[in-house]
Amino acid sequence: MSPEQQQQLIQLADRLEQQYETEHAQAVERARELGLPVRKKLPDGRLMFLERFAYGRPMYIVDQNRVAAQTSGTAALHPEGSDSLSLTGEGQTLGMWEIGKARGSHRELEDRITQQDAGGTFGTANHATHVAGIMIGAGVRDQAQGMSYEANLDAYTAGDGNGEMSRAASNGLQVSNHSYGYLVGWAGKRECGPNNEELRNWLGDPSVSGEEDWKFGYYGGAAKRWDRIAYRAPYYLITKSAGNEVGDNGPERHCEGNQIVNVNRPPDGGQNGFDSVSGRD
């Protein structure tokens, strides 16, 4: 990386951090006015966090895909692997952005995670610990060995990720993982009825489309900001979960009583299940 690129990344980090602080503060104020949650743990254990508002609607990020090192093909790069490269991650530091914090005392991760920010308000989270294990799990238990099992991990809390990513890239970070994305389509949950039953809620915008959430596959402001970082840091690889929200459907019935609707909203991903990647607005 040239000194010019490094300076550009630092300047970009300053702008992105200021932008996030302004947008997030406005989002929190508006959410409170509307009675919307700023952060929440969903019934399935995932963590949800309000990032900002876009086009008048709240944009929540949520934990996404859990993938396994065994299915990523990295075993071929390890000692005794088929590629004979003997790569273990020794001497390398990876970056991880998550909504919660990884449990650094876990025997597969012990003494190799540095939390680079305050860690948010959720505290230690299973999803973050799981992802950290996929990345750098030591292999105390064979099935828990991570992709780069001798590497270290710099951990950050998702939210002000853009500025932190740009600053980390200016300091030489080469790889980061981001296993979270926006809630889209039939993804929301609402409590209703005397027993506070959880039913799915559609998160699209009927003024754009009454059948499909426009946020699927959308290339927006958030994606552009990541592209600006990647352009200025050509050796920095950003790894992002796809979401793959295929098949999520609406509830079988309304919360209470009868409801008449004149639009049919299909399951997320449509009939062929392809258009199921959550966008980055």
Wavefront OBJ file of the C-alpha trace (Angstrom):
o trace
v 0.000 0.000 0.000
v 1.333 3.390 -0.953
v 1.506 6.286 1.542
v -1.082 8.078 -0.600
v -3.531 5.169 -0.361
v -2.962 4.949 3.376
v -3.729 8.640 3.835
v -6.854 8.326 1.678
v -8.087 5.466 3.878
v -7.552 7.486 7.047
v -9.437 10.449 5.588
v -12.216 8.153 4.410
v -12.428 6.608 7.893
v -12.897 10.068 9.422
v -15.760 10.849 7.032
v -17.454 7.459 7.462
v -17.259 7.602 11.254
v -18.827 11.073 11.302
v -21.528 9.954 8.880
v -22.389 6.928 10.996
v -22.549 8.905 14.233
v -24.977 11.376 12.668
v -27.188 8.780 10.934
v -27.300 6.424 13.903
v -28.141 9.166 16.407
v -30.998 10.317 14.155
v -32.190 6.703 13.766
v -32.234 6.082 17.521
v -34.226 9.263 18.127
v -36.741 8.404 15.435
v -37.083 4.786 16.583
v -37.923 5.948 20.089
v -40.539 8.337 18.723
v -42.135 5.464 16.766
v -41.828 2.918 19.553
v -39.422 0.717 17.568
v -36.590 -1.291 19.156
v -33.015 -0.103 18.745
v -31.616 -3.541 19.570
v -33.254 -6.872 20.266
v -32.535 -10.558 20.679
v -34.835 -12.498 18.354
v -36.635 -15.714 19.399
v -34.204 -17.793 17.333
v -31.254 -16.327 19.260
v -30.044 -13.948 16.585
v -29.162 -10.371 17.503
v -30.824 -7.420 15.758
v -29.468 -3.868 15.742
v -30.850 -0.654 14.231
v -28.210 0.853 11.960
v -30.098 3.763 10.407
v -33.199 4.780 8.474
v -33.274 4.686 4.656
v -36.140 5.941 2.496
v -38.199 6.450 5.638
v -37.823 2.868 6.878
v -35.673 1.366 9.650
v -32.670 -0.645 8.492
v -31.885 -3.443 10.941
v -28.803 -5.626 10.693
v -28.983 -9.185 12.004
v -26.707 -12.206 12.395
v -26.535 -14.308 9.234
v -25.172 -17.536 7.721
v -23.271 -19.998 9.791
v -20.777 -21.702 7.511
v -18.287 -24.383 8.455
v -14.568 -24.459 7.727
v -15.012 -28.042 6.576
v -17.166 -26.906 3.635
v -15.003 -23.936 2.624
v -12.193 -25.956 1.047
v -9.485 -24.499 3.310
v -8.529 -27.958 4.621
v -6.690 -28.480 1.332
v -4.353 -25.598 2.290
v -3.404 -27.031 5.689
v -0.400 -29.292 6.406
v -1.089 -32.711 4.876
v -3.705 -31.056 2.671
v -4.032 -31.902 -1.000
v -2.435 -28.609 -2.133
v 0.780 -29.162 -0.123
v 0.912 -25.472 0.888
v 0.980 -26.061 4.681
v -0.855 -22.832 5.530
v -2.010 -22.411 9.130
v -2.418 -18.655 9.538
v 0.652 -18.381 11.746
v 1.755 -14.752 12.100
v -1.448 -13.412 10.502
v -4.180 -11.253 12.013
v -7.716 -11.432 10.641
v -10.567 -8.978 11.197
v -14.091 -9.875 12.320
v -17.117 -7.589 12.613
v -20.090 -9.017 14.543
v -23.167 -7.679 16.326
v -22.070 -9.349 19.579
v -18.697 -10.243 21.113
v -16.878 -13.547 20.805
v -16.051 -15.406 24.005
v -12.288 -15.013 24.051
v -11.875 -17.481 26.911
v -13.170 -20.375 24.778
v -10.541 -23.104 24.615
v -10.458 -22.938 20.815
v -9.842 -19.158 20.859
v -8.007 -18.474 24.102
v -5.546 -15.548 24.114
v -5.868 -14.913 20.365
v -8.747 -12.398 20.156
v -8.316 -8.657 20.684
v -11.516 -6.617 20.980
v -10.665 -3.387 19.175
v -13.711 -1.378 20.254
v -16.108 -1.185 23.189
v -17.931 -4.324 22.105
v -21.456 -2.914 21.931
v -24.259 -3.569 24.399
v -25.109 -7.212 23.689
v -22.020 -8.641 25.347
v -20.764 -12.146 24.570
v -22.782 -13.840 21.829
v -22.946 -17.395 20.508
v -22.953 -16.286 16.873
v -19.791 -14.203 17.228
v -18.051 -17.027 19.103
v -19.123 -19.504 16.422
v -17.813 -17.326 13.572
v -14.539 -16.704 15.409
v -14.159 -20.466 15.757
v -14.724 -20.961 12.037
v -11.989 -18.429 11.359
v -9.306 -19.296 13.929
v -10.483 -22.294 15.996
v -7.352 -24.041 17.278
v -8.581 -27.579 16.729
v -8.432 -28.745 20.342
v -11.412 -30.742 19.117
v -10.746 -31.832 15.531
v -14.203 -30.836 14.298
v -13.712 -27.313 15.686
v -10.532 -26.496 13.770
v -10.857 -23.182 11.949
v -9.675 -22.009 8.573
v -6.586 -20.206 9.912
v -6.162 -22.071 13.173
v -2.897 -20.395 14.234
v -3.941 -16.827 13.341
v -4.969 -14.019 15.677
v -8.227 -12.099 15.437
v -9.032 -8.403 15.766
v -12.722 -8.207 16.708
v -15.068 -5.265 16.183
v -18.752 -4.649 16.791
v -20.914 -4.168 13.699
v -22.424 -0.714 13.513
v -19.666 1.779 12.832
v -18.006 -0.881 10.702
v -17.269 1.325 7.711
v -14.952 3.750 9.458
v -13.292 0.963 11.458
v -12.725 -1.093 8.310
v -11.114 1.813 6.498
v -8.860 2.601 9.454
v -7.916 -1.063 9.943
v -7.090 -1.376 6.242
v -4.823 1.679 6.508
v -2.956 -0.207 9.254
v -2.445 -3.262 7.073
v -5.488 -5.489 7.697
v -5.811 -7.831 4.710
v -8.866 -10.010 5.425
v -12.104 -9.416 7.331
v -15.369 -11.305 7.778
v -18.867 -9.833 8.173
v -21.580 -12.426 8.907
v -24.518 -10.060 9.219
v -26.916 -8.268 6.912
v -30.187 -6.407 6.698
v -33.532 -7.884 7.640
v -35.473 -8.237 4.392
v -38.709 -9.715 3.112
v -40.550 -12.070 5.473
v -37.983 -11.637 8.187
v -39.436 -9.408 10.845
v -41.258 -10.705 13.900
v -44.083 -9.049 15.773
v -45.635 -9.993 19.068
v -49.382 -10.308 19.085
v -52.275 -11.827 20.965
v -52.632 -12.468 24.684
v -49.667 -14.846 24.665
v -47.335 -12.467 22.778
v -47.068 -15.001 19.965
v -44.320 -14.273 17.434
v -45.520 -14.010 13.813
v -43.526 -13.038 10.738
v -43.869 -9.511 9.446
v -43.231 -8.353 5.860
v -40.560 -5.639 5.652
v -41.008 -4.479 2.069
v -42.395 -1.166 0.863
v -45.804 -1.471 -0.890
v -45.203 1.856 -2.634
v -42.311 0.207 -4.508
v -43.673 -3.330 -4.850
v -46.521 -5.075 -3.124
v -44.988 -8.511 -3.706
v -41.202 -8.302 -3.401
v -39.015 -6.429 -0.937
v -36.888 -4.044 -3.002
v -33.904 -4.592 -0.672
v -33.151 -8.035 -2.154
v -29.968 -7.700 -4.198
v -30.038 -3.910 -3.945
v -26.786 -2.033 -4.522
v -27.038 1.066 -2.383
v -25.115 3.441 -0.170
v -23.661 0.814 2.174
v -22.301 -1.231 -0.730
v -20.817 1.896 -2.288
v -19.030 2.749 0.947
v -17.457 -0.701 1.080
v -16.389 -0.321 -2.556
v -14.688 2.962 -1.716
v -12.698 1.179 1.005
v -11.803 -1.771 -1.250
v -10.730 0.554 -4.066
v -8.305 2.399 -1.793
v -7.034 -0.853 -0.220
v -6.515 -3.220 -3.186
v -4.979 -5.968 -1.014
v -7.770 -5.947 1.549
v -10.326 -8.766 1.090
v -13.812 -8.132 2.529
v -15.835 -11.322 3.071
v -19.589 -10.868 3.472
v -22.441 -13.284 4.198
v -25.003 -13.517 1.403
v -28.068 -13.918 3.577
v -29.846 -16.524 1.418
v -33.259 -15.805 2.921
v -34.931 -18.265 0.570
v -38.267 -19.818 1.517
v -39.265 -17.528 4.391
v -42.991 -17.022 4.149
v -45.763 -15.121 5.863
v -47.792 -16.444 8.802
v -50.689 -18.819 8.177
v -53.091 -16.382 9.773
v -53.389 -12.830 11.018
v -52.604 -11.958 14.616
v -56.199 -11.775 15.779
v -59.489 -11.982 13.939
v -59.942 -11.839 10.151
v -57.969 -9.936 7.552
v -58.737 -9.242 3.895
v -55.772 -8.675 1.551
v -55.672 -8.046 -2.181
v -52.024 -8.917 -2.838
v -50.166 -12.217 -2.760
v -46.672 -11.888 -1.332
v -44.686 -15.013 -2.273
v -41.988 -16.611 -0.106
v -38.605 -14.867 -0.123
v -36.625 -15.862 -3.187
v -39.661 -16.376 -5.401
v -40.556 -19.639 -7.063
v -37.028 -20.581 -8.138
v -35.316 -19.474 -4.925
v -32.592 -17.468 -6.656
v -33.228 -13.841 -5.724
v -32.587 -14.328 -2.028
v -29.442 -12.265 -1.353
v -30.084 -9.382 1.017
v -28.835 -6.054 -0.349
v -26.490 -3.438 1.089
v -28.182 -0.065 1.031
l 1 2 3 4 5 6 7 8 9 10 11 12 13 14 15 16 17 18 19 20 21 22 23 24 25 26 27 28 29 30 31 32 33 34 35 36 37 38 39 40 41 42 43 44 45 46 47 48 49 50 51 52 53 54 55 56 57 58 59 60 61 62 63 64 65 66 67 68 69 70 71 72 73 74 75 76 77 78 79 80 81 82 83 84 85 86 87 88 89 90 91 92 93 94 95 96 97 98 99 100 101 102 103 104 105 106 107 108 109 110 111 112 113 114 115 116 117 118 119 120 121 122 123 124 125 126 127 128 129 130 131 132 133 134 135 136 137 138 139 140 141 142 143 144 145 146 147 148 149 150 151 152 153 154 155 156 157 158 159 160 161 162 163 164 165 166 167 168 169 170 171 172 173 174 175 176 177 178 179 180 181 182 183 184 185 186 187 188 189 190 191 192 193 194 195 196 197 198 199 200 201 202 203 204 205 206 207 208 209 210 211 212 213 214 215 216 217 218 219 220 221 222 223 224 225 226 227 228 229 230 231 232 233 234 235 236 237 238 239 240 241 242 243 244 245 246 247 248 249 250 251 252 253 254 255 256 257 258 259 260 261 262 263 264 265 266 267 268 269 270 271 272 273 274 275 276 277 278 279 280 281
